[in-house]
Amino acid sequence: MNLTLKDVIQSSASGDEFLKLPEIYIRGIHIKYMRMPDEIMDHAKEQNLINMEQRNRTQKRRGGGPNFNSNRRGHGPNRNGGYNNQHNRRHNNQQQHSTSNGGKL
C-alpha cells in the first residue's frame, strides 16, 4: 500500500532536526506498521460505497455490461481478436506453393 501524506514533519535519524514538508510519497514496501483512528476508516468505507454507487449509475446510463465486440481480449495463448492477430495467415501477395516440389520455389 503506497501512501501520499500531506503537511508532514520529518525528523532526522538522531531526532535532533525537524523538517516540515508539504507532501511526501511513501512506497508500501517501507511501511511496517500503521495505526489509524476508526473515524478515518469509517470515512474511507463511506467514500468507497459512494464511489461504487456513482460508477454503477454511470455504467447503467452507458449501457453497461460486457463488450463482446472489443478487440482487447487479453494476452494469453487463447486470445482471439486484437490488433495484428493474423499469425498463421499468408499475405495476399504471397502465393501458396504445393508440396510436390518439396516446398521449394
N, CA, C and O of each residue as an XYZ file, in Angstrom:
420
protein
N       0.852     -1.166      0.000
C       0.000      0.000      0.000
C       0.899      1.231      0.000
O       1.615      1.478      0.971
N       0.867      1.992     -1.066
C       1.619      3.237     -1.152
C       0.806      4.355     -0.521
O      -0.424      4.329     -0.552
N       1.494      5.338      0.052
C       0.817      6.444      0.728
C       1.339      7.780      0.247
O       2.523      7.923     -0.059
N       0.453      8.756      0.182
C       0.827     10.148     -0.028
C       0.350     10.905      1.196
O      -0.846     10.937      1.485
N       1.274     11.509      1.911
C       0.948     12.247      3.131
C       1.146     13.731      2.891
O       2.068     14.141      2.185
N       0.266     14.540      3.489
C       0.356     15.995      3.341
C       0.634     16.628      4.691
O       0.262     16.082      5.729
N       1.300     17.800      4.675
C       1.675     18.543      5.891
C       2.409     17.631      6.869
O       1.929     17.364      7.971
N       3.571     17.162      6.450
C       4.347     16.177      7.196
C       5.504     16.852      7.914
O       6.109     17.790      7.396
N       5.803     16.367      9.107
C       7.007     16.798      9.821
C       7.933     15.596      9.874
O       7.616     14.574     10.484
N       9.081     15.733      9.227
C      10.059     14.657      9.149
C      11.152     14.929     10.165
O      11.635     16.055     10.282
N      11.543     13.893     10.899
C      12.638     14.047     11.863
C      13.859     13.305     11.343
O      13.738     12.329     10.603
N      15.019     13.769     11.731
C      16.259     13.109     11.336
C      16.407     11.813     12.130
O      15.673     11.577     13.090
N      17.352     10.985     11.726
C      17.577      9.715     12.412
C      17.973      9.935     13.867
O      17.621      9.137     14.737
N      18.698     11.004     14.130
C      19.121     11.286     15.506
C      17.995     11.915     16.317
O      18.039     11.896     17.547
N      16.991     12.470     15.650
C      15.874     13.101     16.341
C      16.143     14.540     16.720
O      15.346     15.147     17.435
N      17.256     15.105     16.252
C      17.620     16.480     16.595
C      17.024     17.499     15.628
O      16.709     18.618     16.032
N      16.868     17.135     14.378
C      16.408     18.080     13.365
C      15.015     17.701     12.870
O      14.676     16.523     12.757
N      14.215     18.728     12.579
C      12.861     18.514     12.076
C      12.679     19.327     10.801
O      13.184     20.444     10.683
N      11.965     18.763      9.870
C      11.746     19.404      8.582
C      10.265     19.288      8.230
O       9.708     18.190      8.230
N       9.630     20.423      7.930
C       8.218     20.408      7.554
C       8.119     20.332      6.033
O       8.706     21.146      5.320
N       7.365     19.339      5.543
C       7.207     19.109      4.109
C       5.731     19.224      3.726
O       4.865     18.768      4.473
N       5.437     19.825      2.575
C       4.031     19.945      2.163
C       3.417     18.594      1.775
O       2.223     18.374      1.974
N       4.239     17.688      1.219
C       3.714     16.396      0.782
C       4.864     15.418      0.601
O       5.942     15.794      0.140
N       4.627     14.151      0.968
C       5.618     13.096      0.708
C       4.897     11.858      0.189
O       3.703     11.670      0.424
N       5.637     11.030     -0.511
C       5.123      9.771     -1.049
C       5.945      8.650     -0.441
O       7.175      8.682     -0.489
N       5.272      7.656      0.134
C       5.959      6.534      0.773
C       5.548      5.254      0.057
O       4.359      4.960     -0.067
N       6.528      4.499     -0.411
C       6.240      3.217     -1.049
C       5.870      2.194      0.016
O       6.429      2.191      1.112
N       4.933      1.339     -0.317
C       4.401      0.378      0.631
C       5.432     -0.569      1.210
O       5.268     -1.037      2.336
N       6.482     -0.860      0.476
C       7.494     -1.794      0.958
C       8.229     -1.252      2.191
O       8.830     -2.019      2.944
N       8.181      0.067      2.395
C       8.865      0.681      3.530
C       7.961      0.811      4.754
O       8.425      1.232      5.814
N       6.690      0.459      4.630
C       5.751      0.584      5.744
C       5.712     -0.736      6.501
O       5.433     -1.786      5.922
N       5.996     -0.675      7.805
C       5.947     -1.872      8.639
C       4.639     -1.943      9.410
O       4.029     -3.007      9.517
N       4.213     -0.812      9.942
C       3.031     -0.790     10.794
C       2.394      0.577     10.697
O       3.090      1.588     10.599
N       1.068      0.611     10.724
C       0.390      1.896     10.636
C      -0.874      1.850     11.489
O      -1.670      0.917     11.384
N      -1.048      2.849     12.322
C      -2.257      2.960     13.141
C      -3.086      4.113     12.617
O      -2.568      5.187     12.314
N      -4.382      3.871     12.517
C      -5.294      4.910     12.044
C      -6.512      4.934     12.955
O      -6.963      3.886     13.417
N      -7.046      6.123     13.216
C      -8.277      6.200     14.011
C      -9.448      5.544     13.272
O      -9.488      5.533     12.042
N     -10.392      5.003     14.031
C     -11.559      4.348     13.437
C     -12.374      5.304     12.578
O     -12.990      4.883     11.599
N     -12.387      6.594     12.934
C     -13.158      7.574     12.169
C     -12.661      7.659     10.726
O     -13.452      7.796      9.793
N     -11.365      7.578     10.561
C     -10.793      7.652      9.211
C     -11.188      6.415      8.409
O     -11.543      6.522      7.235
N     -11.127      5.254      9.035
C     -11.503      4.022      8.341
C     -12.986      4.039      7.965
O     -13.352      3.612      6.870
N     -13.842      4.532      8.869
C     -15.276      4.624      8.576
C     -15.531      5.575      7.411
O     -16.340      5.289      6.528
N     -14.834      6.708      7.419
C     -14.982      7.685      6.335
C     -14.538      7.080      4.997
O     -15.178      7.301      3.969
N     -13.446      6.321      5.017
C     -12.947      5.699      3.788
C     -13.958      4.685      3.250
O     -14.167      4.604      2.039
N     -14.585      3.913      4.138
C     -15.585      2.939      3.700
C     -16.794      3.637      3.085
O     -17.329      3.182      2.074
N     -17.225      4.744      3.696
C     -18.352      5.507      3.155
C     -18.022      6.058      1.770
O     -18.843      5.989      0.855
N     -16.818      6.602      1.624
C     -16.395      7.147      0.327
C     -16.357      6.049     -0.731
O     -16.741      6.269     -1.879
N     -15.894      4.874     -0.337
C     -15.822      3.753     -1.266
C     -17.218      3.359     -1.743
O     -17.412      3.091     -2.928
N     -18.190      3.320     -0.831
C     -19.566      3.000     -1.209
C     -20.145      4.049     -2.152
O     -20.809      3.708     -3.130
N     -19.895      5.319     -1.862
C     -20.386      6.404     -2.716
C     -19.792      6.290     -4.114
O     -20.499      6.442     -5.111
N     -18.487      6.022     -4.183
C     -17.819      5.884     -5.484
C     -18.387      4.706     -6.275
O     -18.590      4.812     -7.485
N     -18.644      3.580     -5.594
C     -19.189      2.401     -6.271
C     -20.586      2.696     -6.815
O     -20.912      2.295     -7.933
N     -21.422      3.403     -6.026
C     -22.770      3.737     -6.482
C     -22.717      4.644     -7.710
O     -23.481      4.459     -8.657
N     -21.817      5.619     -7.690
C     -21.687      6.518     -8.838
C     -21.222      5.755    -10.072
O     -21.707      6.005    -11.176
N     -20.294      4.837     -9.894
C     -19.790      4.038    -11.005
C     -20.905      3.177    -11.599
O     -21.026      3.054    -12.818
N     -21.721      2.580    -10.716
C     -22.824      1.742    -11.193
C     -23.843      2.569    -11.962
O     -24.355      2.122    -12.989
N     -24.143      3.777    -11.474
C     -25.094      4.642    -12.176
C     -24.566      5.013    -13.553
O     -25.314      5.021    -14.531
N     -23.286      5.316    -13.627
C     -22.679      5.697    -14.903
C     -22.716      4.529    -15.879
O     -23.011      4.724    -17.058
N     -22.422      3.322    -15.413
C     -22.442      2.155    -16.292
C     -23.841      1.886    -16.814
O     -24.002      1.525    -17.980
N     -24.860      2.054    -15.971
C     -26.233      1.818    -16.413
C     -26.628      2.818    -17.488
O     -27.310      2.464    -18.450
N     -26.195      4.082    -17.325
C     -26.511      5.104    -18.321
C     -25.834      4.811    -19.647
O     -26.398      5.080    -20.708
N     -24.646      4.269    -19.594
C     -23.885      3.999    -20.815
C     -24.236      2.654    -21.429
O     -23.729      2.323    -22.501
N     -25.060      1.895    -20.801
C     -25.418      0.597    -21.351
C     -24.669     -0.531    -20.689
O     -24.960     -1.691    -20.978
N     -23.730     -0.259    -19.828
C     -23.007     -1.222    -19.002
C     -22.901     -2.628    -19.558
O     -23.332     -2.880    -20.683
N     -22.355     -3.514    -18.817
C     -22.234     -4.903    -19.204
C     -21.000     -5.153    -20.038
O     -20.305     -4.217    -20.433
N     -20.727     -6.428    -20.307
C     -19.517     -6.765    -21.067
C     -19.629     -6.346    -22.526
O     -20.717     -6.348    -23.103
N     -18.516     -5.995    -23.103
C     -18.458     -5.591    -24.502
C     -17.804     -6.724    -25.286
O     -16.583     -6.881    -25.258
N     -18.620     -7.513    -25.985
C     -18.081     -8.655    -26.702
C     -17.511     -8.279    -28.057
O     -16.909     -9.117    -28.728
N     -17.690     -7.032    -28.471
C     -17.161     -6.584    -29.752
C     -15.782     -5.966    -29.618
O     -15.206     -5.520    -30.611
N     -15.254     -5.933    -28.429
C     -13.974     -5.279    -28.187
C     -12.830     -6.113    -28.735
O     -12.899     -7.342    -28.731
N     -11.786     -5.459    -29.204
C     -10.590     -6.153    -29.671
C      -9.591     -6.386    -28.556
O      -8.552     -7.005    -28.787
N      -9.870     -5.916    -27.370
C      -8.951     -6.093    -26.243
C      -9.410     -7.296    -25.438
O     -10.323     -7.199    -24.618
N      -8.780     -8.409    -25.675
C      -9.239     -9.629    -25.020
C      -8.132    -10.361    -24.286
O      -8.231    -11.577    -24.126
N      -7.104     -9.700    -23.841
C      -6.088    -10.357    -23.039
C      -4.851    -10.718    -23.822
O      -4.751    -10.466    -25.022
N      -3.909    -11.316    -23.114
C      -2.613    -11.622    -23.710
C      -2.240    -13.087    -23.565
O      -1.067    -13.430    -23.718
N      -3.180    -13.952    -23.279
C      -2.871    -15.358    -23.081
C      -2.806    -16.117    -24.389
O      -3.038    -15.546    -25.454
N      -2.491    -17.414    -24.316
C      -2.380    -18.216    -25.538
C      -3.731    -18.437    -26.216
O      -3.767    -18.770    -27.401
N      -4.832    -18.265    -25.506
C      -6.157    -18.482    -26.078
C      -6.819    -17.194    -26.518
O      -8.039    -17.160    -26.675
N      -6.068    -16.153    -26.718
C      -6.666    -14.871    -27.088
C      -7.166    -14.930    -28.528
O      -6.572    -15.591    -29.380
N      -8.223    -14.256    -28.773
C      -8.779    -14.120    -30.121
C      -8.994    -12.648    -30.367
O      -9.207    -11.896    -29.415
N      -8.948    -12.221    -31.576
C      -9.161    -10.818    -31.878
C      -7.928    -10.004    -31.541
O      -6.853    -10.555    -31.304
N      -8.087     -8.711    -31.520
C      -6.970     -7.838    -31.203
C      -6.263     -7.373    -32.450
O      -6.466     -7.920    -33.534
N      -5.446     -6.377    -32.298
C      -4.728     -5.788    -33.412
C      -3.651     -6.741    -33.902
O      -2.938     -7.335    -33.094
N      -3.526     -6.891    -35.188
C      -2.459     -7.665    -35.815
C      -2.469     -9.115    -35.346
O      -1.420     -9.671    -35.020
N      -3.635     -9.722    -35.312
C      -3.737    -11.096    -34.840
C      -3.957    -12.046    -36.018
O      -4.921    -12.812    -36.033
N      -3.070    -11.994    -36.992
C      -3.153    -12.887    -38.140
C      -1.860    -13.673    -38.231
O      -1.145    -13.598    -39.230
N      -1.564    -14.429    -37.182
C      -0.262    -15.082    -37.056
C      -0.003    -16.133    -38.136
O       1.087    -16.169    -38.708
N      -0.979    -16.981    -38.420
C      -0.732    -18.097    -39.328
C      -1.321    -17.882    -40.714
O      -1.399    -18.827    -41.499
N      -1.728    -16.686    -41.026
C      -2.312    -16.409    -42.339
C      -1.245    -15.859    -43.273
O      -0.343    -15.131    -42.859
N      -1.372    -16.225    -44.541
C      -0.427    -15.708    -45.528
C      -0.914    -14.359    -46.032
O      -2.115    -14.090    -46.061
N       0.019    -13.523    -46.423
C      -0.347    -12.238    -47.004
C      -0.894    -12.459    -48.407
O      -0.610    -13.481    -49.032
N      -1.674    -11.511    -48.902
C      -2.309    -11.644    -50.219
C      -1.286    -11.755    -51.347
O      -1.557    -12.416    -52.350
N      -0.127    -11.131    -51.210
C       0.848    -11.155    -52.302
C       1.749    -12.395    -52.264
O       2.562    -12.587    -53.168
N       1.618    -13.238    -51.232
C       2.399    -14.470    -51.187
C       1.532    -15.609    -51.712
O       0.385    -15.766    -51.293
N       2.077    -16.392    -52.619
C       1.311    -17.499    -53.179
C       1.566    -18.759    -52.373
O       2.655    -18.973    -51.842
N       0.536    -19.585    -52.297
C       0.683    -20.839    -51.587
C       1.278    -21.844    -52.570
O       0.743    -22.030    -53.663
N       2.376    -22.491    -52.192
C       3.071    -23.412    -53.083
C       2.721    -24.840    -52.713
O       2.485    -25.155    -51.546
N       2.691    -25.684    -53.703
C       2.377    -27.091    -53.439
C       3.591    -27.768    -52.829
O       4.721    -27.301    -52.972
N       3.340    -28.871    -52.148
C       4.434    -29.599    -51.504
C       5.012    -30.657    -52.428
O       5.892    -31.409    -52.009
N       4.551    -30.744    -53.671
C       5.061    -31.764    -54.590
C       6.510    -31.496    -54.972
O       7.232    -32.427    -55.327
N       6.947    -30.250    -54.908
C       8.338    -29.951    -55.240
C       9.181    -29.804    -53.976
O      10.259    -29.213    -54.021
N       8.705    -30.332    -52.854
C       9.485    -30.286    -51.621
C       9.410    -28.950    -50.921
O      10.240    -28.677    -50.054
N       8.458    -28.110    -51.256
C       8.308    -26.823    -50.607
C       9.225    -25.759    -51.159
O       9.268    -24.642    -50.643
N       9.976    -26.101    -52.229
C      10.892    -25.122    -52.819
C      10.187    -24.378    -53.934
O       9.254    -24.898    -54.545
N      10.631    -23.168    -54.196
C      10.041    -22.344    -55.259
C      10.538    -22.726    -56.609
O      10.136    -22.126    -57.606
